[in-house]
Amino acid sequence: MINNCTELLQYDQDHIWHPYTSMTNPLPSFMVESAKGVHLQLASGEKVIDGMSSWWSVVHGYNNPVLNNAIKQQVDTFSHVMFGGLTHEPAINLCKTLVELTPSGLDKVFLADSGSVAVEVAIKMALQYQHSKGKTEKTRLLTIKNGYHGDTLGAMSVCDPVNGMHQLFSGFMTENYFADAPQVSFGQTFDENDLVSLKSQFEQNHQNIAALILEPIVQGAGGMRFYHSKYLKACRELCDQYDVLLIADEIATGFGRTGKLFACEHANITPDILCLGKALTGGYMTLAATLCTTDVAETISKGEAGVFMHGPTFMGNPLACAAANASLKLLIDNNWCEQVSNIETQLKAELLPLNSHENVADVRVLGAIGVIEAKYPVNMAFIQKMFVENGVWIRPFGKLIYIMPPFVIKADELTKLTSVMANVIACEQVFNKN
């Protein structure tokens, strides 16, 4: 076993493939020794404030005693049982809570392993639903450009086909339909012209469309774009008009991140299928859920197969369900709405003035999300090192320097994040301007 830090990092660099990283020219990785609250303690000595919530999941902070105890108690009872033919209290209580918390009408819950799998499940639900109704020609999906739904094959097929991360796989994936991304931002005056491309896709292709899938209100990894709630409401109306299911991917936006418990609430709509993940367990365990209406579930169950054709080995894992139950209770007990509102107010006060900076194209804030869109791509290795040296952990991509901090962050800790962001955009070495 290797225990020397230098040797560990060298082995990591030589043998371990990190997300979206080259094996011949890898970006450096920073070793974490411990974590508590909003802080990561690095082996190199730095203590950094995590502005990313570990990819938007650790909403209650690290090493949370409530979540720790929930998992400890469950592990002493049993850690896993198959979900085929067996069930257990943690899963039942979790599904009951999800049905109660999510938009009205989502009464059936399918538990999965990760966000990408939740999207795969949703896609399969939509396809099997249409097949069960005898509409076997409805085998394609409609989505909007600039979207991101995960890295598995079905999920990749509805990510942005040109500017997304998965275009090189285009020959292997189902060719789906893409409408232009909405251009009217959240909070602006809505323009009906924003719906022209979407309406055109419905009019021309509805006979072949099983479902419309999108990220409600916030397009995450596809560009951190915030769009108007009336666009989302129109999506619901068009789906109803053309007999197309609506899939809402709330893996990133669910559980309060946008200022509503679920982003669909901004438009006061209920999707036919809802995907959840990330913050579901407070970032402790990998777990996701796909919820659907009774109509979707019963139509599939009355179809040719008589069952829904999916069953992950670790479906309904008791440890993950115990963490999720504790996390959702903590969300309510901690008054997530006030937490997010305070973060939003502070982000607007401290980030929006940066709109006038010569290196900045746009600054936008919604809920506990703060985004600086630069005019130029960042030098990833340089900016990451600069962030760590200044005591924060922020992971930009492309031209986007953004934060999604834990809900438990304190005002002075959030100011530390935003002040470092302000300092970084003033540093010319941060940007690739050529």
N, C-alpha and C positions, 0 to 999 in steps of 0.2 A: 504494500500500500504506500502511495506517495503522500507525504505530509509536509514537505518543504514547499512554501508558496511559489517560489520561482519555478520549481520543477512541475508543480501542478499546472501553472499557467502555460508552461511550455508544452506539456502533454495536451492540454486543452486546445492550444493553437494547432498542434500537429494532427490531432485525431478527432476532435469534436466539431461537428458541423452546426454552427449557430444559425438562427433564422436569417434568411436573405443575406448570407455572407459567403464570400469567396473562400475556398480552401487553399488557393494559391497566394492570395493577397488579403488575408482576413483582417478585419478591423479588430483592434485590441479589445479584449474583454476585461472587465474589472471584477475581481473576486470579492464576494460578499461574505463576511464572517458572521454577522448577526444583523438583526433588524428589530426595531421596536418603534411603535407609533408611526411617525412619518419619516423616520430616519433609517438609512442603510449604513452600517459600519463596514467599510472596505478594508481588506487585508493590507492595503498599502498605507493605511493610517487615516484616510479621510473619512469624515462622517458627513453624509450628504442627505439633503431633504429630497424625498422622492416626489417629483412632480407628475409622474406617469401612473401612479397607483398600480405599478406592474402591469402595464397594458390594460389599465382602466378597470381593474378588478378588485384591488385592495381598498375598498371604500372605508373600512373601519380601522385601517392602519395595521401594522404588523404586530405579531406576538400579542394579539388581543386576548385577555384572560377569559372572556366569555366564550369565544370561539375555541380557544385551547381546551377549555374544560368540556365543551360539548363533544369534541373529538375523543378526548381521553375517556370520557364515560362510555362512549359507544364502542371504542376499541376493546374495552374490557368485557363487553357483551358479545358482540361478533362484528367482524370487519367487513365481511362480504358473504352474500348468498346469491345464487342465480335468481333472476327475476321471472324466469319461466316456471309457472306453477307454484311459486313462492312469493310472499310479500312480507312487509314488515312495517312497524309503526313509524320510523323516521320517514319512509317514502310516502306513506299515506298522509301523514301530517303535512309534509311539504306540498303535496299535490293539492290538499285542501286549502292551504294558505295561498298557493298560486291562483287557484280558481277564484278565491275571494278578492285578491289584490288586483288581478288583471282586468281589462275592460270587460264589461258585461257580455255574456254569451259564450265565452271561451271556457267550456265545461269539461273538456277531456284533455288529459295530460300524458305526453309521452316523454319519458326521461331518457337522456342520451349522455354521451361522454364529453362532448366539447361543442363549441359554437358551430364549427364547420359541419359536424355531424347533425346538429339540430337543423341546419339549413338543408342538408341532404334529406333528412326525414321530412321536412316541409315540402320539398320538391316531389318526393315520392308520394306523399299524401295527396298532393294536387293531381299528379298524373293518375294515381290509382282511383281517386274520386271521379275524375272525368271518364275513365275507362268503365267504372262501375255504373255510370249513368248512360253508357252506350255511346259516349262521344269519343270514340277511339281516335278521331282525327285531331283531338286537342292534346298534342304531345310537345308543344313548345312553350317557352316562358317569355314573358315580356318584362323588361326592366328599364331603368333609366341609366344613362351614361354617368360616369364618375362614381359608380357604386362599387362597393367591396363587400363580399359575403363569405369569404373564407378561401382556403387553399386546397380543398378536396375537389375532385373532378366536376361534380355537379355544381358546387358552389362557384368554382372558377368560371363556369360557362355563363354566369350572370354577373361577373365582374366586368369592369369597363374593358371592351375588346381592343382598344387602341392605346389608351394611356395607362391601363392597369398593369399589374405585375405578371399577367399570365398569357400575354398575347402569343408567346412562342408555342403554346400548347393548342393553338386554335384549330389545327387539323385533327385533333383527337376529341374535341368537345362538340356537343350538340350546338348547332347554330341557332341561337335564340334571337328575339327581337329587341332592339334598343331604341328607346325614345331619347330625344335630347334632354340633357339634365335641366332641371328647373333653374331659371336665372333670377327670379325675384327672391330676394333674401328675406329671412325671417324678420318680421317687424316692418318691412317696407309696405308700400301700397301695392296691392296685388293687381296684376295685369293679366286679363284672360288670354292674351296672346301667348302666355307661358305654357298654355295647354295644347297649342296647335299640334306639335309633334306627337304628343301622347295620344290625342284624339285620333290623329291620322293612323297611328299604329293599330288602335282598336278597330277603327272602321275598316281597314284593309285586311287585317289578319285575325280578327276575333274568332273565326271558325277554327283556327289552329292553336289558339292560346289557352292553356290550362290555367295559368295563374299569372298575375302581376306580382313581382317580388321587389321590394325596395326597403331601404333604411328610412324610417320615418323621421322627418325634420332635419336630421343630421346625417350627412354622408361622411363617414369616418375616414378610413384609410385611403379612400379614393380622393381625398382632398380637403377634409375637415370643412365641408360646405354646409351652411345652414339655409334651408329653404322655407318658403311660406306655408303656413298651415292650410291655407285654402287650396293649395296644390294637392296636399295630401287628402283633403276632403273630397276634391274632385276625383281623385284616384278611386276612392270608395264608390262614388256615384257611377263612374264609368264601368267598374267591375260589375256592379249590380245590373247596369243597363245591358251589358254584353255577355252576361253569364260566365264571368271569369272570376276565379278566386283571388282574394287579396292576401298575400303573405307579407307580414311586417317583420323585418329582421331587427329586433331590438336587443341584440346581443351586446352592443356597445351602449345603447341609449337607455336601456331598462334600469329600473330601480333608482330613479331620481336624478340621473346625471344631467338631464336637460331642464330641470326645474319642475317637471311633472314626474309622477312615479313612472309612467310610461309615456314615451314621446307621442304615441297615438292620441293621447288625451289633449294635446294642443289643438287637434282638429275634431275632438269629440267623436271619434270613430272606433269601431271594433273591426279588426281584420278577421278573416276566416281562419287564418293560421298565424300563430305568433311564435317567434324564436327568441329564446332567452339564454343567457350564459354569463360569462365574465364575472360580474359582481354578485351573481346568485349565491355563491358560497363565501362572499367576502374575500375572494382570492385565495382561499385555503386549499381547495380541492378542485379538480377538474370535474365539472358537471354542467349540463345544459338541459333545457326543456323545450319541447315543441307542444304548444297548446292549440286546440282547434275547437270548432263549434260542434254541437251534437249532430248537425246535418252532415258535416264532413265525416265524422266518425261512423255514423250509422250507414251512410251511403257506401263507404268503403267496406263495412262489415257485411253488407247485403250483396256485395259484388261477387264476381267470379271466384276470387280466391277465398272469400269469406273471412279473411283476416287481413291485418296490415302487415306487409311483408318487410319487417325490419325487427332486429332483436340483438342489440349489443351485449357482449359478455358482461360488461360492468354496468349495465343498465340498472339504475336505482341503487347504486352502491351505498350501503348504510352509513359509512363514514362521511361521504360527501353529502348525503341527505341530512345528517345530523348537523354538519357545518352550515348547510343552507338554512335549516330551521333556525339555528341560533343567529345567523346573519340577518335574516328577515325580521326576526323579533328585535334585534338590535337596531335595525334601520328605523323601525317605528319608535322604539324607546328613546332613541337619540334625537328624535324629531328631525329626520332627514330634510324636510322641507325648509326648516329654518337654517340648517347647516348649509344647504346648497344656495339659498337666497343670500346668506352672508358672503359666501364665496363669490357669487355673481356680482354683488355690489362692489366688492373690493377689486375684483378683476377689471370691472369697467372703469373704476377710478384710477387704477394703476397701469392698465394696458392701453386703453383707448387713446390717451394722449400721444402714444407712439405712432399713431396714424400719420403724423406729419413728418416722420423721419425719412430722410432721403433714400434709405435702403428698404423701406417698407412699402408694400403694395396695398395691404389691407390689414386691419386688426378687427377681430370679431369675438364676441363673448356671448355665450348662452349657458345658463345654469352654471355648473362647475366645469366649464370648458373655456379655455382662453387660447386664442390662436393669433399668432403673428405670421402673416404671409409675406415673405420677403420678395424682393424683386429678382433675386438671384438664388440659385441652388447653394446649399451650405456645403462647406468642406467638413464632411462628417467626422473624420478622425480628429481634426483640429478643434471643432466646436465641442465634441464630447469631452476631450481632455480639458478644455477651458471650463466647461460646466463643473466637472469634478473638482478642479483646482479651486473653484469658487463656492464649493460646498452644496451643489445641487445635482440631482439626477434628472436630466431632461433628454429625451431621445427624439430629435427632429427627423423629418424625412423630406427629401426634395427641397422645396422652398418654404416648408412649414416648420415653424418653431412653436410648439404648442404644449399646454399642460392640461392634465385632467387629475388634479390632486385628490388625495383621500379626503372624504367628507369631514374627518376629524382634525384637519389641519388648523393650526392657530393663526391668528391674523399676522403675527410677526414672521411666522414661517412662510406664509403665503407671500408676504412682502419680500422676503429673501428671494423667492423664486422669480417674482416679477422684476425685481431690481437687477438680478443677474441677466435676465432676458434683455432688459433695456441696455445693459452694458455690452452684451454680446453683439447686438445688432449694430453697435457703433464701431465694432472692430472690423476693419476691412479684410483682414486675413480669414475671417469666418466664411466669406462668400467666394464662390467660383464665378467671377465676372467675365471670364473669357468665353 
